[in-house]
Amino acid sequence: MKFQSHPPQKVLIIGSGIGGLSTGIILAKQGFEVTVLEKNHQPGGLTRSYTRKGIDCPVGVHYLGSLDKGQILRKFFDYLGVSAAVPVERMGRNGIIDRYIFGSHDDKIFDLPPGLEAYEENLRRTFPEEAAKINKIIEPIHQAAGQLHSLDLLYADVNDFSLLDQAQSFGTILDDLQCSPGLRSVLAVPSNWIGVPLSDCPAFYHNMALASYVSSAWRLKGTGIDMANAFARRLRELGGKIVTGAEIDRIMISSRLVTGVGLKSGEQLKATLIIGAVHPKVVLNMLPPGAVRPSYRQRISNLRDTHGVFAVQALINSNSHPERPYNIFKLDTDRRGNISDLQYYQIRRSGKKGVNLMSILTSGRDELWVPWLRTTSGRRGDGYRQAKENHARYLVKKAEKLFGSLKGLEIIDTYTPLTIRDWVNSPGGSAYGVLRSTGQMLASALLNRTSVKGLYLAGQNALAPGVIGTIMGSFSTVKLIIGPDSFKKDICLT
Ligand SMILES: Cc1cc2nc3c(=O)[nH]c(=O)nc-3n(C[C@H](O)[C@H](O)[C@H](O)COP(=O)(O)OP(=O)(O)OC[C@H]3O[C@@H](n4cnc5c(N)ncnc54)[C@H](O)[C@@H]3O)c2cc1C
């Protein structure tokens, strides 16, 4: 029995990232008449990869967590009906999913293995004097894994107050335990990687992020284009529509009720249910003055976002630099063990004989791109191209210290926070959207609801970022729309 009666209620979803597409699939399965509106010419947002010189280059999906049977993302994919259409391969078959390299040489290494027990064991082996502290740190991570995979966060009848115990910052917990700089630096990686400094990262957020990935780690067998297309195809199979090249610039409202959207082209589309699967600041700018209370406008406008990234995509010789079945993090730390700089490397087959693709991701360094802040992608000129090239060369030199000579390396693309800003409309080019920090825990809570009747938010800013966090946000937005009872009755994720 579906929530919808006849005729089906029309819903317009703004944005075809994994957030918009998954929300669309869930609602289409519930009998809604779904139309997804996308400003770009292809669906998928950050999920979608792109091609340079015939080589597929990833953007927002380098790995996926928790796709083993019974784990959270597998349950999501099975419900959405995309598991078979998004083939993946398991990372960590050689016992490593991430290699952390500290300092200027590769002499200080910590290997992150798959599985929480193995992770715990590795921590104990590396820091034998801190076993008691490790016990205290690991216990809540086990708890987070249990809550994650059992979908407590979506189905629990009452708010799960056990999470409040973990609202403290993870950095403060490590301070209280007086962890050594070495242990602190290892434990600091996940929060830094998701864009929240250790000292501001709520412990439950760190624990969920780590648990979701250590539980089991995967890479796409195909491309991000394939993944985006699989989601889009599934939505269409269920009767949903995706309109590309449709940039929305306003949401129409009458007596605090949504009535439709206006496209940049001037066209208008009517609906009494609208979901903005884009950043809340973008949705706010679409609303007419007076549509929401000044306090809401102020709260959303003042939200701080995670930083953007700079990326290099380069072809390297596959004989001297074979594919690595794990991610590599190069980390600079201060004397206390806090991370001051981070480079992420992935070396994967390119599909072209003799060469592999090395992707390097690192901090966005906003200050480098200030002269081009008011320009748009493709129209930034030679100075910008040169600045990107210089920064990419600097990063390649750094990479050579880890991987040895990269002679013959060919840079096939680079992107900056400005690229991401223009590609998916992410304010300031933020990679993971709203900063989920202890400092703005209240301001960033419950972002999927608004005070305008019929208007909801989805996407990575609704609940949490990453493929898992974003899809969890989609389910939680649908729960708001159809109500918790119908959600429990009609949406079975086992
Ligand atoms: C560099 C990078 C690496 C990442 N790596 C990983 C990873 O390895 N694993 C992982 O799980 N997560 C990763 N993430 C995070 C993950 O990609 C995101 O959390 C997720 O894809 C966000 O999906 P979304 O639907 O919220 O947003 P988006 O993918 O940004 O989708 C929003 C869509 O809305 C469209 N849009 C915007 N404005 C309008 C408008 N006015 N009208 C119509 N359409 C509009 C955009 O064009 C876009 O298609 C990474 C992110 C980045 C940036």
The ligand as an SDF file (V2000), in Angstrom:
LIG
                    3D

 53 58  0  0  0  0  0  0  0  0999 V2000
   36.3740   16.1590   -4.7580 C   0  0  0  0  0  0  0  0  0  0  0  0
   35.3570   15.3630   -3.9990 C   0  0  0  0  0  0  0  0  0  0  0  0
   35.6290   14.0400   -3.6860 C   0  0  0  0  0  0  0  0  0  0  0  0
   34.6680   13.2810   -3.0090 C   0  0  0  0  0  0  0  0  0  0  0  0
   34.9230   11.9600   -2.7940 N   0  0  0  0  0  0  0  0  0  0  0  0
   33.9670   11.1970   -2.2130 C   0  0  0  0  0  0  0  0  0  0  0  0
   34.1520    9.7960   -2.0810 C   0  0  0  0  0  0  0  0  0  0  0  0
   35.1640    9.2440   -2.4940 O   0  0  0  0  0  0  0  0  0  0  0  0
   33.1630    9.0670   -1.4900 N   0  0  0  0  0  0  0  0  0  0  0  0
   32.0040    9.6430   -1.0330 C   0  0  0  0  0  0  0  0  0  0  0  0
   31.1260    8.9280   -0.5110 O   0  0  0  0  0  0  0  0  0  0  0  0
   31.7950   10.9720   -1.1750 N   0  0  0  0  0  0  0  0  0  0  0  0
   32.7410   11.7510   -1.7580 C   0  0  0  0  0  0  0  0  0  0  0  0
   32.5230   13.0810   -1.9390 N   0  0  0  0  0  0  0  0  0  0  0  0
   31.2500   13.6670   -1.4720 C   0  0  0  0  0  0  0  0  0  0  0  0
   30.0880   13.3040   -2.3840 C   0  0  0  0  0  0  0  0  0  0  0  0
   30.4920   13.3610   -3.7270 O   0  0  0  0  0  0  0  0  0  0  0  0
   28.9310   14.2740   -2.1380 C   0  0  0  0  0  0  0  0  0  0  0  0
   28.6210   14.2930   -0.7590 O   0  0  0  0  0  0  0  0  0  0  0  0
   27.6610   13.9340   -2.9150 C   0  0  0  0  0  0  0  0  0  0  0  0
   27.9410   13.5600   -4.2360 O   0  0  0  0  0  0  0  0  0  0  0  0
   26.7420   15.1590   -2.8960 C   0  0  0  0  0  0  0  0  0  0  0  0
   25.5850   14.9070   -3.6660 O   0  0  0  0  0  0  0  0  0  0  0  0
   24.4440   16.0020   -3.7660 P   0  0  0  0  0  0  0  0  0  0  0  0
   23.3570   15.4170   -4.5610 O   0  0  0  0  0  0  0  0  0  0  0  0
   24.1260   16.5430   -2.4390 O   0  0  0  0  0  0  0  0  0  0  0  0
   25.1030   17.2480   -4.5150 O   0  0  0  0  0  0  0  0  0  0  0  0
   25.6420   17.4560   -5.9860 P   0  0  0  0  0  0  0  0  0  0  0  0
   26.2730   16.2360   -6.5280 O   0  0  0  0  0  0  0  0  0  0  0  0
   26.4610   18.7030   -5.9060 O   0  0  0  0  0  0  0  0  0  0  0  0
   24.3300   17.7340   -6.8390 O   0  0  0  0  0  0  0  0  0  0  0  0
   23.6610   18.9620   -6.8740 C   0  0  0  0  0  0  0  0  0  0  0  0
   23.0950   19.0980   -8.2800 C   0  0  0  0  0  0  0  0  0  0  0  0
   22.2540   20.2430   -8.3150 O   0  0  0  0  0  0  0  0  0  0  0  0
   22.4710   20.9380   -9.5420 C   0  0  0  0  0  0  0  0  0  0  0  0
   22.0540   22.3180   -9.3560 N   0  0  0  0  0  0  0  0  0  0  0  0
   22.6290   23.2640   -8.5830 C   0  0  0  0  0  0  0  0  0  0  0  0
   21.9510   24.4270   -8.6720 N   0  0  0  0  0  0  0  0  0  0  0  0
   20.9080   24.2060   -9.5230 C   0  0  0  0  0  0  0  0  0  0  0  0
   19.8550   25.0310  -10.0140 C   0  0  0  0  0  0  0  0  0  0  0  0
   19.7580   26.3190   -9.6730 N   0  0  0  0  0  0  0  0  0  0  0  0
   18.9560   24.4910  -10.8680 N   0  0  0  0  0  0  0  0  0  0  0  0
   19.0480   23.1710  -11.2430 C   0  0  0  0  0  0  0  0  0  0  0  0
   20.0530   22.3690  -10.8160 N   0  0  0  0  0  0  0  0  0  0  0  0
   20.9640   22.8670   -9.9460 C   0  0  0  0  0  0  0  0  0  0  0  0
   23.9710   20.7830   -9.7470 C   0  0  0  0  0  0  0  0  0  0  0  0
   24.3400   21.0380  -11.0710 O   0  0  0  0  0  0  0  0  0  0  0  0
   24.1780   19.3290   -9.3280 C   0  0  0  0  0  0  0  0  0  0  0  0
   23.9930   18.4390  -10.4020 O   0  0  0  0  0  0  0  0  0  0  0  0
   33.4480   13.8680   -2.6110 C   0  0  0  0  0  0  0  0  0  0  0  0
   33.1900   15.2140   -2.9220 C   0  0  0  0  0  0  0  0  0  0  0  0
   34.1320   15.9550   -3.6110 C   0  0  0  0  0  0  0  0  0  0  0  0
   33.8340   17.3840   -3.9720 C   0  0  0  0  0  0  0  0  0  0  0  0
  1  2  1  0
  2  3  1  0
  2 52  2  0
  3  4  2  0
  4  5  1  0
  4 50  1  0
  5  6  2  0
  6  7  1  0
  6 13  1  0
  7  8  2  0
  7  9  1  0
  9 10  1  0
 10 11  2  0
 10 12  1  0
 12 13  2  0
 13 14  1  0
 14 15  1  0
 14 50  1  0
 15 16  1  0
 16 17  1  0
 16 18  1  0
 18 19  1  0
 18 20  1  0
 20 21  1  0
 20 22  1  0
 22 23  1  0
 23 24  1  0
 24 25  2  0
 24 26  1  0
 24 27  1  0
 27 28  1  0
 28 29  2  0
 28 30  1  0
 28 31  1  0
 31 32  1  0
 32 33  1  0
 33 34  1  0
 33 48  1  0
 34 35  1  0
 35 36  1  0
 35 46  1  0
 36 37  1  0
 36 45  1  0
 37 38  2  0
 38 39  1  0
 39 40  1  0
 39 45  2  0
 40 41  1  0
 40 42  2  0
 42 43  1  0
 43 44  2  0
 44 45  1  0
 46 47  1  0
 46 48  1  0
 48 49  1  0
 50 51  2  0
 51 52  1  0
 52 53  1  0
M  END
$$$$
